[in-house]
Amino acid sequence: MRTEFDYGDTVRVTRNVRDDGTYPGMAVGDLLVRRGSIGTVIGVGTFLQDQIIYTVHFLDEDRIVGCREEEVIAGDAPWAPSRFEAREKVIAGRSFSLRGEVVAEKGCIGEVIRVIRDMPEGVHYHVNFPGYMLCIPETSLEPLPKPVNRRKLTEADEEEPAA
């Protein structure tokens, strides 16, 4: 396997890196490095003999993490920040049609499959809507609302405070 980067190269991570359970002192799912962060390659290896893994030191976060080759680009490569990333759920901000037929109604929930940063019109996404994969501009998508943490009310919660 031929690697794209070598020791000492500066790279930028293209997606948020979260703990998969192997980072000491962090919980599974905790954010380790935010997409767009720049680091230096300090090691190169493989996983399962078919995936190149770079050990990258992100100085600003003071973290050393393993990144798959498809998760990093050259540190000086053009970078367009994006609102969403792969596997994130989004809402269609308008209806989308193919050959005159509406295939995704406004408000429909889809999943980002790929972020495309090199489009002349700005960031686009391959979004999987039920039954269709569409290329959608960032301006036509909305974030999924965060769930509200509601606990069940008890009788004690409903009682009037003493005056």
N, C-alpha and C positions, 0 to 999 in steps of 0.2 A: 504494500500500500504506500502510496506517495502522499506525503502531508503537504498542506498548503502553507502552513506556518512553521516556524522553527523557534528555538530558544531565543529569547530576547525580543521577539517581534511584538509589536503593539497590536492588540485586537480589541474589537468592540463586540459586546454580547448583544444579540438581536432580539432576545426575549428575556422575560424575567426568569431568574434562576431561583428555584425554591428547594428547600431541603427535602430530600427523598428518604430521610431517615438515617443518612450516613454522616451528616455534619454534626460534630460534637457540640453539645450545649444548646442545640436548637430543636424545635419540634417539627415534625413532618408538616410540610406546607408553608413553613415560615419563609419569608422573602430573604434570600441571601444577597442577590445582586439585581439591581433594576436594569431593565433593557436600556441600551444606549451607553451603559457604563464602559469605561476603557480600562484595560488591564494589560499585563505583560505575560507572555508565555514563559513559564519556568520549567515546564516538563511536557513531554509528548509520549503518549502510549496508545494502547488499543484496548478495546473491550470486546470480548467474544471473537476476537481475531478478524472482525469485519467493520468495527467502528473506531475511528480515530478520536482519541480523547486528549484534549490539551489541559494541562494544569495551568491555571491562570491566576496571577496575583492581582487583585483589584485593590490598588493602594488606597484610594479614597474610602473604600469600605473596610479596609484592612482585613480582607478575606481572601483565602486561597480556595478556589473551587475547580472542579473538573467540568469542562464544557465539551460537548460533542462538536465535531467540525462544522456541522450545519447550523450551529448556534452562534458562531462567531464570524465576523468579517474583519478585514484589515482596519486598523485603527484610524487610518487616514481616508478610508473609503467614504463616499458621500453618505450622509445619514439623514433620514427624514423621520422625525419622531412620529409615533402613531398613538392613537387613542386606545386601540385594542390590540390583542395579540392572539396567536393561535390557541384554539380550544376555548376561547372566551365566547359566551353567549351574548348576542346583540339583538336589537329590535329594528325591523325595517322602518325607516323614517318616512317612507312613501311606498306606494305599490310598485312592483316591478313586473314587466311583461316580456314575453318572447313571442314574436310573430303575431302581435296583436292580442294575445291571450294573457291575462293576469295570472302569474304563477306564484307570486308572493304578495299578499295583501299588506297594506300599511299596518304596523303593529305585530306582524308575524315574527316569531322568534327563530333565529338562525344561529349557527355556530361558525365562528371564524376558523377556516382551515389553513389559510396562508395569508401573510401580510406581503403586499407588493409595494415596495418603496420607490421603485424607479420609473413610475408612470409620469409622463409629462404634466398631467393634470393633478398630480398630488398622490397621496397614499390611497391605495385601493386594497380590497380584500376579496379573497375567494371565500364566499359564505355558503354554507350548506343550509338551505331552507328545505322544508319537507318536500322531497321529490326533485329538487333542483339545486345545482351548484351554480352560483352566479358570481360574476366579478362586479363588485359594488364599490363606488367611491366612498371615502370616509364620511363625507358630508351627508350621505344618505342613510347613515346608521346612527342609532342611539344606544346608550348603555342600558343593560338590564338593571332595573332598580335593585338596590341592595335589600335583602330580606330584613324585616323589622323583627327584633328579638322581643317577642311577647311571651310573658309567662302567664300561666293561668291564674286568674283572680281567685282568691279564697274569700270566705265569708269575712275574715278579719280585715281584708283590704276594702271591703264594701262598707264596713261600719263607719259611722260618722265619728270624727274625733271628739273627745270630751271637751266641753267648753269650760 
